[in-house]
Amino acid sequence: MKKWMLFLGVMTTMSLNASHILGGQIWYEYVTSVGNNDQYKIHLELYREFTGVGLGSAQTVNVVSTMGSVTNLTTSVSLVLSTPEYSLSIQNCGASTFTVRVNEYEGYVNIPKNSSTTFYWQTCCRPFGIDGISNSSGTGFYIEAKLNLENPSVRGYENSVKPSPIGILRLVQGIPNQVATPYTESDGDSIYATLKPAKEYNATNGPSNLVYAPGYSPATPIHSDTLMPFGLDPGFNGFYGKPTTIETSVVSVRVDNYVLDTVSNQPFRIGYINIDIPVTVGVGTASNAQPIYIASYQASSVHKASVALGSPVYSSSITPNFSELTVTDLNAQPVSAISSVSAFTNLYGLADTLLIDYDTTLTSGKYWLQIAKGSDSTTFIGECGGTVPDTSFLFNIPFHNSAIVGPQNPYISGFYHLSNSENIDSILWTTSSGTLLLNGNPYSSLVTSPEDSVELVCSVSPTNLMAIRFGNQDADTLDITITPTGIGVPEAELGHISVTPNPNNGIFSLKVQKSFLGGRFVLTDALGRPLFSGPLTSESLEIELPELNPGIYYIHTTAGWNSKSTAVIVK
């Protein structure tokens, strides 16, 4: 079953109380240690309907700390408006917007060390006429955040998730929708989000769960399609579902932070925050649900290609067996040719580029890539129900499988050629060290016909030999390591380097073994002129040089007596 991210929809009319409060969220951050206490900054974010009365310049948050069964702190903290009230314009899949007023409050509190603390805010009352809540106008709001520092096997402080303003979930009936929930988590904790009962507060009994109307529940606050049910991504990246009924309800979310208990070696919930917001489903024109077309198709190597889409799609709409994609020959006969499909997915589960790996048994020639409805009866689906229509693309596999043939352990020199030259126009041979000979003539790098053999005379051990194959407006690189028996130091001591992807667009990763750390790298052009350099501070370095012109470049790495080079192909 696929997950569909909910996009902001159309709001139905809701009768509100005098305060026009819609919902809110609360979170905290660690400030400093103060003797036997820790100071925390509390943040409260409240939403109101834009035509209602203001919420004032201050709000009160209650704080209760316990240690075991003993309550060691009960206090109230006055939070002040930290920034002037501002508008949050929420766009849906149609043409209209709804404006929410956002009020952000903050204040400081000292709590006992190694305690368990609850921060909460409550008020009355909710708007009248919420479908998902029984007697909604007679119920109140209650939101909280929890901090648990009683466990000595975890760290003694915590910063909760910092959520972005949400305001309201506005959904469109009958189409896949999306509401993204960006957030910041500064401690590196594991995040787990779940739908929870909305709550209210009673002075006698404390917080209690709201009573949901028949047919509604915390996990099903709205009616939705059984194949695309309403839900929340556990990683707190967004909501998903396809609403079926025009209605209003309430969504309550708890976002947990987990850390590792170093004694039990089990995850420990060190804290959480609570979010309470309304959700509405209305009728809307999905003006953004336009067909999504293929912007470009590009073969990046012999067995890889990228498909760029005009608009992003949900990566979750790709079936696990990528049944939407089929490769056929020119006679429309299916070919078993796709081994994997992946996507560059953003924070909201959307991707605008598909990466396709073709089966290594696919021989050179022309093929059709067909995109059609998969086993789930859809192609790829984007925001607001936009789909990729059935389409086909003609592509070419220029090179048959081949390898560099020759001795990997010559005494000093050896002869090398390709095992197969089908569809190859020419080969650029290059080496990290040593001399290349063609018919006895030396070159640092040389271009040969596919059938020629070259001689490599090594100067160090080991060395890399590369064959860059060209043909049918494409290129790829073969790379082998040569370790002469009559020269040098074992490869295990020298280590190795690699560049991925290769070819590339000037943006690539340089990976080295630990023996190179503390050294330097230099990128040169084919004539040996240095273009870019830096220290080798990590085993994996990300290099971004999109301004490089297409051509052959070289990465040279040195660390003491240890040196290594490899070619970089920029397309």
Residue, then its C-alpha position, 0 to 999 in steps of 0.5 A: m500500500k502506497k503512502w500519499m503525502l497530503f497537500l494543503g486543501v480547501m477549508t470548509t466554513m467553521s464557526l469559531n468561539a470568541s478567541h478563534i483559537l485553531g490549535g498550537q504546539i509547544w517545544y523546548e531547548y536547553v540553555t545552560s546548567v545553573g547549580n543544581n538546576d538546568q535552564y530551559k527555554i520554552h516555546l509556545e506557538l498558537y494559531r487563530e483564525f484571522t478574523g478573530v480577536g488577538l491572543g494578547s502579549a503573554q501566555t502562561v505555561n505550567v511546569v511540573s517536575t518529578m523525580g520518581s514518585v516525588t514532585n519536586l517542582t510545580t510552577s507557572v511560567s509567563l511567556v511573552l510574545s517573542t515576535p509580532e503576530y504574523s500571517l501564515s498564508i496556506q495554499n491548497c491544490g486549488a486556487s484559494t488560500f486561507t490565512v492563519r495568524v501565528n503567535e509565538y511566545e517564549g520564556y525561561v524556566n529552571i528545572p531540577k537536574n535529573s528530573s522528569t518534566t512536563f510543560y503544558w498549556q491549556t485553555c477553553c474552548r474549541p470551535f463549535g461544529i467540528d465533525g470529528i469531535s463530540n460536543s466540540s464547543g464544550t471541549g478545551f485545548y491541552i498541549e504538552a511537551k515532555l522531558n525525561l532526564e531521570n535515566p543516568s544511562v543517557r545524556g543529561y540534557e535534551n533539545s526537542v524537535k523544533p517544528s515549523p508553523i503548520g497552522i491548519l491542514r486543508l485538504v481537497q476531497g477525492i485526490p491525493n493531497q500533501v501537507a509537509t512538516p519540516y522540522t529541526e532536530s539539533d541533537g541527532d536523536s531518532i524521531y518517531a511521530t504518531l497520531k494521538p488523541a487530542k486532549e483537554y484539561n480539567a482542574t480536578n482530573g488534569p488532562s483527558n482525551l477528547v471524545y471522538a464522534p462515531g466513525y472518527s478516532p485519533a488514528t482516523p480523524i477524517h474519512s479517507d480512501t482505503l487504498m490511500p488512508f489518512g496517516l502520518d509519516p513516522g519520520f515526521n516528514g508529512f501527512y498522507g491520504k486521499p480524503t473522501t468526505i467534506e468535513t472538519s476534525v482535529v489532528s493531534v501528533r506526538v513527536d518522540n525523541y529517542v536516544l541510546d541507553t548505553v547500559s541496556n543498549q536499547p532506545f530510550r524516549i528522552g522527550y516528546i512534543n505535542i501538536d494539536i491542529p484542525v483538519t478540514v476537507g473541502v471541494g476544490t479544483a486541483s488546478n495543480a494536478q496537471p500531467i507530468y511529462i518527461a523533461s529529459y533522458q540521459a545515459s550516464s554510463v553503459h548501464k545507467a540512465s537518468v530520467a528528469l521529470g517536469s514536476p516532482v512525483y512521490s517516490s512512494s508511488i514507484t512500485p517495489n518492482f518498478s512495474e511502471l517501467t518496461v524496456t522493449d526492443l524496436n519490435a515492442q518485445p519486452v526485454s528483461a533489462i531493468s535491475s533497479v530504480s531509485a530516486f533523489t527524494n527531498l524532505y517531503g518524499l518528492a523526487d524529480t529525477l529517476l535513476i535507472d540501472y539496466d541489467t548487465t546482460l543488456t547488449s548494445g543497441k536501441y531500445w524503447l523505455q516505456i512508462a505505463k500504469g504499473s501493478d497498482s493501476t497508476t503510473f507515477i503520481g505527483e502533488c494534487g493528483g498529477t500523473v505521468p501519462d503513458t509515454s515511450f523514449l528511444f534510448n541507446i546502449p552504446f557499448h557491449n560488455s567488455a573488459i581490459v585484458g592483460p597481465q595484472n602482475p607483470y614484471i615491469s610492463g605488459f600489453y593491454h586491450l579490450s575484450n570486446s570493441e562493439n559500437i566503440d569508436s575510440i579509446l583513450w588510454t591513461t595511467s596514474s603513473g608510468t608510460l604508455l606505448l603504442n607501436g613503441n611510441p610513448y604518450s602520457s595518454l593516447v587515443t587508439s582504435p578499439e582493436d589496438s593494444v597498448e603497452l604500459v611500462c610501470s614506474v611505481s607499484p601499484t598503478n592504475l590503467m584506465a580505458i575511456r571508451f567513446g561511441n554513439q555520443d557516450a563515454d564510460t571508464l574501465d579501470i584496473t589496478i596493475t601491480p608489477t612484481g619487480i617494482g615497489v610497495p604492496e598495494a595494501e600499503l599504498g591504498h587506493i582512491s576512487v571518483t564517483p560518479n565517473p563520468n560526472n558533471g563536475i560534482f563528484s565524491l573523492k574516496v581515499q584509504k586512511s593512508f592518505l589522510g593528512g595529505r593533499f589532493v590536486l585536480t589538474d587538466a589534461l596538460g597537468r595544470p593545477l585547477f583545484s586543491g585541498p587537504l585530505t581530511s576525510e576518507s570521503l570528500e565531496i567536490e563541487l566544480p560545476e564550472l568545469n568544461p567537458g573533458i578529461y581531468y586528473i586527481h592526484t593524491t599525495a601523503g608522504w611517499n604515498s601517491k595515487s592518481t585517477a582520471v575524472i571525466v566531465k561530460 
